[in-house]
Amino acid sequence: MAVLGRPNVGKSTLFNRLVGRQRAITDPTPGVTRDVLEGELDLGGQRVRLLDTGGYTLERGQLQREVSQRSLAIATSSDLTLALVEVGGLTREDQALFDRLRRLPDFPDKVVLVINKVDGPKQELGLGEFQALGFGSLAAVSAAHGRGIAELKELIRKCLERAGRAGDLLPDHQRRSDAELHLAIIGKPNTGKSTLLNRLLGEERALVSESPGTTRDPVGGTLRYRGRTLRILDTAGIRRKSRVSEAVEYYSVNRAIQSIEQADLVVLLMDVREGVSDQDKKIADLAVRAGRGVILALNKVDLLAGPKAEAKAGLRGIEEKVRFFFPLLDFAPLVALSAATGSGVDRLLAEILEVGRQLQRRVPTGRLNLAVKHWVAEYTLPVRGKNVKIRYATQTGANPVRFLFFVNSLRLFPQRYLSYLKNRIRADLGFGKVPVDVRLRES
């Protein structure tokens, strides 16, 4: 199901209201939403996928034309379209959109006309002109204040049932038969994040442009791969604060950073021709501090110049430099790929599944303490006036992976031994590709 309308009519506000949280950026500036955002609409225990489109406009710029064409294509393929207008009066763009919607198969059954900004009885007086437009279903709402939303949800349910799509509205416990893996694609602007998202999903969900900063909202999608469900976010590129001047972009950057917190693992995407930047290091640090899995991805390998052998040698040199600049991420997988051609994408997906598996791994306490006994026997704890002992260890969390060691003296416990414990946990217990947090407690 899709939300469609002209710019600045309140599509993103309605989308946020229906999904129950602020997924889309809302701003008075027309054209803020450019990509397709995905959310879930709860219809009383049953859920349906809801898409917020970039909208329809008569502006003739290339980006505006692409947004309009994609929005109409989504409306064509959707089971139901919410055509959003404003109660203040119809515009030329509204009329042009109606002409396009009337050409849709099964019109008017698959279109609900939603009149927004009906804040009270005074605005209800202006609803008369919408009755004669030929739409089978109408709803009056105030997306900003929540007025009429419950009635709109009930109307949506009835329309989907009439269209024979009620089978898609499954109870939540039937829809999620396995755990979802949440993935955030992070990186500087113009590294190919949107191209990678579209490649993974097999459809053009995010706009691809050579102009940095095209993606503003976190654009999501769902992918099934080898029996696992991957919920993917493609985020707005993170720039230095000194270069973030536009208010909308400032909000986008903060949303990108928030997506790290919401994700299980992060793909840090870099342009292979540009290498590693200070911003990439900061992004990686944020992810590791949050305990997220990290995959370092070098994109655009198809653009490396020179014969094949020279290109491979050049790529190896670039990979060595990346490892040099990320010493704290020596555990993270490094994948070279081309989102444009698909080369290396299967390997990226395989690494995503393996990192996700390790993040969710749990080690029985008995096995862990037998391993600790073996580690201490191989490398004895240093003695500083009194014996320093590890009394007991336990895994306190998965995703993020956390371990707690009970020791007899926090003050005397050597920090270098903490690094040793982390390395042995990764090497011996199956956590070789994820961050491991080891903490001490005196007992």
Secondary structure as UniProt FT lines:
FT   STRAND          2..5
FT   TURN            7..8
FT   HELIX           11..19
FT   TURN            30..31
FT   STRAND          37..42
FT   STRAND          46..52
FT   HELIX           62..77
FT   STRAND          81..86
FT   TURN            87..88
FT   HELIX           92..101
FT   TURN            102..103
FT   TURN            105..110
FT   STRAND          111..116
FT   HELIX           121..124
FT   HELIX           125..133
FT   STRAND          137..140
FT   TURN            143..146
FT   HELIX           149..162
FT   TURN            163..164
FT   HELIX           166..168
FT   HELIX           172..175
FT   STRAND          180..186
FT   TURN            189..190
FT   HELIX           193..201
FT   TURN            212..213
FT   STRAND          219..225
FT   TURN            226..227
FT   STRAND          228..234
FT   HELIX           241..243
FT   HELIX           247..262
FT   STRAND          265..271
FT   TURN            272..274
FT   HELIX           278..289
FT   TURN            290..291
FT   STRAND          293..299
FT   HELIX           301..303
FT   HELIX           308..325
FT   HELIX           327..329
FT   TURN            330..331
FT   STRAND          334..336
FT   TURN            339..341
FT   TURN            343..344
FT   HELIX           345..359
FT   HELIX           365..378
FT   STRAND          390..397
FT   TURN            398..400
FT   STRAND          401..407
FT   TURN            410..412
FT   HELIX           415..429
FT   TURN            432..433
FT   STRAND          436..442
//
